[in-house]
Each structure stands twice: as structure tokens, then as C-alpha cells.
Amino acid sequence: MNWIADLPLGHGHGFGFNDDIFETNIINLAVVVGVVVTFVGKNLTSLLEDRKKTILNNLQEANLKATEAQQKLTEARNQLELAKKKAKDIREEGVLRATQEIQNCVREHELRIARLDEFKQETIQFYQQKAYKQAYGYFISRIMTRVREKLNKGIDSTYQIIVNNFYVTRFTDAFR
């Protein structure tokens, strides 16, 4: 017996061809979505998870690089401050050395001036002594010339007494 034939089928009941396109499209769409969700959903989920991990890794790397950049910036600022301090110290040391060098030059100049003054005084004394010797020599020469003239003319008795008294006094002073 044919049990399918015994089933009461009326119009609009059972499996038949549905010629309503809208309903067919909705059913087809539901089937496609179900298949996609079932088969592709796991792959899509794993792709999204991978993408999420990649994005998180990129964010972590960006944060790490930002932190490193911040550390490098801080280090650079510290080095800049250190360089400024060193430059200031060098500038101050240069000013100090220049001041010391100027003072040394002034001291050396003053010593040279003092030596020149001393040399000048020695030179003046030398020429004074030379002038005194010349004047002394001149006067002695003049005196000797007069004495010769007197000796050549002859000594009068008054002058003879004066000369004798002079030498006697000198002789007695030598033995005292």
C-alpha cells in the first residue's frame, strides 16, 4: 500500500513548489545566513580575534614606543640641562682664567716698570758719579795747575807756613 497516497493533501498543504518570490527570498536568505554563521562564523570569529590581537599588539607597541620616546625626550632634556650647566661652568671658568691672566699681565707689567725704574735710578747714579768724577778731576787738575804755577814762581813765606800747617795737621789726625 502506498502510504503517501493515503495522506490527505489539500490545496496549499504539503511540499510543493512555492511560487511566492518574496517568501522564497526570505527563506533562501535565512538558509544562507544560517550556513554562513555555521561555517563561516567560526572562521570570521577567529579572524576577528586575530585582528583584535593584532590591534592590541599594535597599541601595546605604540604605547611602548611612546614610553621609550618619552624616556628619550626626558634623557635628552636632562642632557641639555647638563650641557647648559657645563657651558655655564666653562664660560665662568673662561672669565676666571681671563681675569687671572689679566692680573698676571698687570703684575708682570708692574714688575717690569719697577725694574725699569730701578735701572733708571742706577743709570742716574752712574751718570751722577761720572759727572762728579769729571768735576773732581777738573778741579784737581785746576788745583794742580795752580800749585805748579805757585811752585814754579816760588813759594812765599806765608804760603809755606800754611802748607806746612796743613800737612802737620793731617799727619797728626792720621795717628789719632
PyMOL commands that set and color helices and strands:
alter all, ss='L'
color gray80, all
select helices_A, chain A and resi 21-153+157-174
alter helices_A, ss='H'
color red, helices_A
deselect
rebuild
show_as cartoon
